[in-house]
């Protein structure tokens, strides 16, 4: 196998392994509490932080721009 194909296969396998591990760890294993709850919480927290970093969402800024039921923007 040439170098480029080998690199592509390794990256695809790694991505598949990470995806499978994510789905296995975040699956619903019955009623809480569960042994994997701390791991699941850490994964969800990391995902939330990554989304916040990638999409640059700030709750303070979005709260100021959300109009209330009368259509008037809130100002803090």
N, C-alpha and C positions, 0 to 999 in steps of 0.2 A: 504494500500500500504506500502511495507517495505521502509526503509530509503534510500537504494541505488536506488530503482526505483523512489522514490519521487525526489531525487536529480537529477537524469537523466532527468526526465520530466521537472523540473524547469529550468535546464540549456538549454534544447532544446527549451523550450518556450521563454526564454530570447534571445537566438541566433536568433530564428525566428523573434522576435519582432524587434531586432536591424537590421536585414537584411531588413525587410519590411520598416522600417523607413528610412534606407539608400536609398533604391530604390525610395521611395516616395519623399524624399527631393532632390535627384539628378536628378529626371525626368525632361524632357523638358516641360516647361509650357508655351511655346510660345516665341515670340520675346522678347529679353531683352530690357530695364531693367525690372527686376522682383522683387517682394518683397522677394523672397527666395534666391536671388543671393548672399547676404553676407553669409548665412548659407551654401549654396552650395560651395562657395569659401573656407570657413573654413574647410569643410569636405574634399575637394580635397587637400588642403594644409596639413591637418593632415595625410591624406593617403600618400601623397608624402614624408612627413617627416618620417613616420613610415617605408615606403619602404627603404628610405635612411638609416635609423638606422638599420633595420633588415638585409639588404643585403650589408651594408657598402660600398655604392657606392660614390665615390668622383669624381666630374667632372674634377678637375685638373689632377688627375692621369690618367683618361681615355683619356683626350685630348692629353696627352703626348704619349700615346701608339697607337693612331689612325694614320695610314699612310695617307699621302696625295695622290693625284691622280697619282703621279709618283711611289708610293710604298715606299717612304722614310718616316721614322717616324719623326714626328714633335718634336722639342725640344725647350722649352721656356727658 
